Amino acid sequence: MGKMRGTVALALLVLALSSLPPACLAVTSPYVRPRPRATLSLRRDADAGGQTPQQVHVSAVGPDKMRVTWITDDDAPATVDYGTASGQYPFSATGTTAVYSYLLYHSGNIHDAVVGPLKPSTTYYYRCSSDTSREFSFRTPPSVLPFTFVIAGDLGQTEWTNSTLQHIAAADYDMLLLPGDLSYADLDQPRWDSYGRLVEPLASARPWMVTEGNHEVEKIPLIERHPFKAYNARWRMPYDAGASPSGSNLYYSFDAAGGAVHVIMLGSYTDYDAGTAQHRWLQADLAGVDRGKTAFVVALVHAPWYNSNKAHQGEGDGMRDAMEALLYGARVDAVFAGHVHAYERFARVYGDKEDQCGAVYVTIGDGGNREGLAEKYIDPQPKTSVFREASFGHGRLQVVNVTHALWTWHRNDDDEPVVADQTWITSLASNPACKK
């Protein structure tokens, strides 16, 4: 299997190199985006019973486990039965159940159970709460390179969102990363349920790893004093797993491809200054990364640290001031952000200047949200900004081998995915000039 994947990786590398468009700098795309589309609202299936699992999604836990999360309207066992053949479930795991209330809303029973150990690159069939009416399946990520991430931010639930999800599903991938702003429920809690139903076909089949955005805060002074109530209840991430547990669902890290890739999910809306829990955790997490074994390190954050769009100007600057030096010192290869509803890719940057040992910064807050696109950019375009366009879409990061990863942004062009930006990212661990 390892030899086969290596052959595939080499073929992909050669093919992609031959098909890349000519390199260009400081491009502002003239593409004109079609008008916004309607907001979607997905209701529970009419034939679903009180114990029928819904809003099913999975996330990775450590190197060989997966967390399955689902909701039932009525009380039901928090069990997942699973196996490698459809209809046969020789293994079972029992988890926990929680509920929450928000104003007059009362959630269904939110169950989660961790299944495993699991074999890599293997399809598992599973059922939740012993319900026989719905069978799901997921494929575990590979334990070696190549490894393909889909990255999409600010998804929401509109017809554009649905189109983006269809594009994502049309091509294979191993894991989805989402840098915040999931449902755009914005206090209206049934919108979280609708979102769970919308993404279930994809989120139940591949691990979705998410971090919070501003739309997840949902704090109301004096009435709902605790932020992230729905987000933390519905989208539990592996913050307490691995070699570097964070203690908070708002920021965490994990390894992929057998440790060849280290992914850091940062929290823009919890304390991040020097001396805070997140800052101390990030220092320790980065110190534990062995770049002799870990080829790529990537980070996700919601509010972008570099941004030439007029929307949300400066909102990520405080976090950048507090943490950029840590990422630079650890030679983080790329940082992906959301928040700004447009696409933009920067060159390798540190301290607002081009730096061959800095990270590639990408804003990809263009999944399909209801607020529309951020169409106004600062002119002239900064020299560090390589490509920018206000369109919906999604990105793919194909870590081909220990030295090269191919980043591709797919514009959502009238329901057709169109490659609008593409570049190779070379691991800073392989660059002699960046080694300490």
Buried (B, 14 or more C-beta within 10 A) or exposed (E): EEEEBBEEBEEBBEEBEEEBEEEEEBBBBEEEBEEBBEBBEBEBEEEBEEBBBBBBBBBBBBBBBBBBBBBBBEEBBBBBBBBBEEEEBEBBBEBEBBEBEBEEBEBBBBBBBBBBEBEBEEEBBBBBBBBEEBBBEBBBBBBBBBBBBBBBBBBBBBBBBBBBBBBBBEEEBBBBBBBBBBBBBBBBBEBBBBBBBBBBEBBBBBBBBBBBBBBBBBEEEEEBEEBBBBBBBBBBBBBEBBEBBBEBBBBBBBBBBBBBBBBBBBBBBBEBEEEEBBBEBBBEBBEEBEBEEBBBBBBBBBBBBBBBBEBBEEBBBBBBEBBBEBBBBBBBBBBBBBBBBBBBBBBBBBEBEEBEBBBBBBBBBBBBBBBBBBBEBEEEBBEBBBBBBBBBBBBBBBBBBBBBBBBBBBBBBEEEBBBBBBBBBBBBBBBEEBEE
